[in-house]
Structure formats: C-alpha cells, structure tokens
Amino acid sequence: MLVLFWDLTNGTNNQLYEILPNNAPLPLNLISFEAEKFETQDAKLTWTTANEENTSNFEIQRSFDKKTWTNVGNVGAAGYSIDIRNYSFMDYRVYNGRDSRLPVYYRLNMVDLDGRQRYSPIESVIFGNTTVASNSFYVYPNPATDGVQVEWDADNIDQPTSLEFYDVTGKLIFVKKVSTNAVREYVDFSQTAIHSGVYLLRIMNGSEPIEHKQIVVGGR
C-alpha cells in the first residue's frame, strides 16, 4: 500500500509523492496556511498541520518583493504529534499608512529537529486604501454532514476550474470539475469517498491552487 504526503520543499505549490510504508516516518503535513489583513496595519497568519514528526519550529518570513525575505517571528512546533494542530502568529504594524497599495508576502520556514528546512507556499496580504480585485470563496456549511456548497464572485481575479479534496495524510480523495462561467458548485458527499474527518479543499485554477479551506465532516 502506498501513502501520499505533501512535499513542501519547492516553496510554491504542493507536490504529491508516493512513499513506501517501510520508509522513514512521514514528515510534517501542512494542511493549510493563510495570511490575512487584521484591522488596518497588522497581518494575521494561521496554519494547520497533521502528523508532525521530528518538528522543531516555524520561522515566519516576510517579503515585499518575493526576493528578499526577513524573519519576523518564531513559533515552536509540536515535535511529535498525530493530531491536527492549529498555529497562529500576528505581524504588527506592517502597513505604514501611506502607500495606496502595499502587497506583503509571507511564507513559513519549517525546521526539523535534525536541522532540515522546508518552505511553505507563499501567501500575500494587500494593505492600502485602493480597492483592488481579490479572490473570495465561501464554503458552507462547515462543519458539514451531507455535502458543501462552494461559492465565489464572478469578478474574482482567478476563476476556479476544479475542486480537490485531500485527507490529513495528503491523499487525494475526490476531484470535482467546475462548470464554465459558474459561480457555485455543490459537492454531494454521498457521491464521493468523503466520510467523517478533517479534509483540505484546494480550489484550483488549472494546475495552480488559488485558495484552500479546511473542512470538518461529521457522521452521516
């Protein structure tokens, strides 16, 4: 039997690889990583992990050009855990209050106890007073029982082409293609292998993930 996990070494998109059960223990599974504006000047970062093995800490890195990165914080990791773990970090006074539009980029440098390091995908926060197009997606109900509705704005920068559901081990469970020019899709769990548990929904534009949501599914 083959097990799937997310390899986060490339710092951009998650890649899926197969690994034999007799190999070394699974590395850290990063289920989600999000960055959002908090009030007017601050940024709030949240991330969720599962199956942590030999993890030491998370270095929070910030950039204004995606070339030069600065460490702005450090959060300790669980070390060894098979549970779902939720983390958060506040980056205060990022916005200077003057720029009409200030993009700020964040990533996690995930450090193991043996010194190995891996980067997360990059997330961004837009500060300023100028109204700019964005990607907004709504998933409900959450927690869910029979299925979930995914909705988005027709004016989003990126329009989704498919919805991917992964379990906490990183295994792809179900893919639903999105209808052309649609602004919502309903996923009926009775037509899938999705049962009780925690899942990652990746909203895709072609081969690129444009948003991810954590979904909790109850018993049916």
PyMOL commands that set and color helices and strands:
alter all, ss='L'
color gray80, all
select helices_A, chain A and resi 189-191
alter helices_A, ss='H'
color red, helices_A
select strands_A, chain A and resi 3-7+15-19+29-38+42-50+52-53+55-63+70-76+80-81+85-91+102-112+117-119+123-127+137-140+147-152+162-166+172-177+184-188+197-205+208-217
alter strands_A, ss='S'
color yellow, strands_A
deselect
rebuild
show_as cartoon
